[in-house]
């Protein structure tokens, strides 16, 4: 009997983002040391979780489901206004009878972006 947990699958919006997230030196250059360390920790914690529900239980307060134009996405706090934004990456997103996302059945996510809510967009 195998008692090892199955890690949640993590994908990325594109190769550029995947490369940035996996390169602490570039992350530090773009966002600073605190954010770089936080990204590494959040990704490690996501990989240690089997489902989105398990991850959300560990990060309630730091991770939240977004609304409005970002409905279906989640953000997790990295440092001050900087957030890691992700969404379920299932072929068919599991839903509860009320239509909400069934976090307990989401085993694949896609990292969409690292965003600083306080930085003005050009």
C-alpha positions in Angstrom: 0.0 0.0 0.0 1.4 3.4 -1.0 0.9 6.0 1.7 2.5 8.8 -0.3 0.3 11.8 -1.2 -0.3 12.8 -4.7 0.9 16.4 -5.3 -1.4 19.0 -6.9 -0.3 19.5 -10.5 1.0 23.1 -11.1 1.1 24.5 -14.6 1.9 28.0 -15.8 0.2 30.5 -18.1 3.3 30.5 -20.3 6.9 29.5 -20.4 8.1 33.0 -19.6 6.2 32.9 -16.3 7.4 29.4 -15.5 11.0 30.4 -16.1 10.5 33.5 -13.9 9.0 31.5 -11.0 11.7 28.9 -11.2 14.5 31.4 -11.2 15.0 33.0 -7.7 17.6 35.4 -9.1 15.3 36.9 -11.7 12.4 37.0 -9.3 14.5 38.8 -6.8 15.6 41.3 -9.5 12.0 42.0 -10.5 10.2 41.8 -7.1 12.8 41.7 -4.3 14.1 39.1 -2.0 10.9 38.8 0.2 8.7 38.1 -2.8 11.2 35.6 -4.3 11.3 33.6 -1.1 7.5 33.8 -0.7 6.9 32.5 -4.2 9.2 29.5 -3.6 7.4 28.8 -0.3 3.9 29.1 -1.9 4.8 26.8 -4.8 6.3 24.3 -2.4 3.1 24.4 -0.3 1.0 23.9 -3.4 3.0 20.9 -4.4 2.6 19.5 -0.9 -1.2 19.7 -1.1 -3.3 17.1 -2.9 -6.2 19.4 -3.6 -7.1 23.1 -3.7 -9.2 22.6 -0.6 -6.2 21.3 1.3 -4.1 24.2 0.2 -6.9 26.8 1.1 -7.2 25.3 4.6 -3.5 26.0 5.2 -3.7 29.6 3.8 -7.1 30.9 4.8 -6.7 34.7 5.2 -3.7 34.8 2.8 -5.4 33.0 -0.1 -8.8 34.1 -1.4 -11.2 33.4 -4.2 -11.5 36.5 -6.5 -14.7 38.0 -7.8 -15.8 40.3 -10.7 -13.7 40.1 -13.8 -11.4 37.6 -12.0 -14.2 35.2 -10.9 -12.8 31.6 -10.8 -9.3 32.8 -10.0 -7.5 32.9 -6.6 -4.8 35.0 -5.2 -2.3 34.3 -2.4 -0.5 37.1 -0.6 3.3 37.2 -1.1 4.3 40.5 0.3 2.4 43.7 0.9 0.4 44.3 -2.4 2.1 41.5 -4.3 0.0 38.5 -5.1 0.4 35.2 -6.9 -2.7 34.7 -9.0 -3.8 31.2 -10.1 -6.9 29.3 -11.3 -8.1 25.7 -11.6 -6.6 24.0 -14.6 -8.9 21.0 -14.8 -10.3 19.9 -18.2 -13.8 20.3 -16.7 -13.8 22.4 -13.5 -15.5 20.4 -10.7 -18.6 22.1 -9.3 -20.8 21.7 -6.3 -24.6 21.4 -6.7 -24.9 25.1 -6.0 -22.6 25.9 -8.9 -19.6 26.9 -6.8 -16.2 25.4 -7.3 -15.6 22.1 -5.6 -12.2 22.8 -4.1 -11.9 19.2 -2.8 -11.8 17.9 -6.4 -9.4 20.4 -7.9 -6.0 18.7 -8.3 -4.5 20.9 -11.1 -3.9 24.6 -11.1 -2.4 27.2 -13.4 -0.3 30.0 -12.2 -1.5 33.1 -14.1 0.7 36.0 -12.9 2.5 37.7 -10.1 0.9 41.1 -9.7 1.5 44.1 -7.5 -1.9 45.7 -6.8 -0.2 48.9 -5.7 2.0 49.4 -8.8 0.4 51.6 -11.4 0.0 49.8 -14.8 1.5 51.5 -17.9 
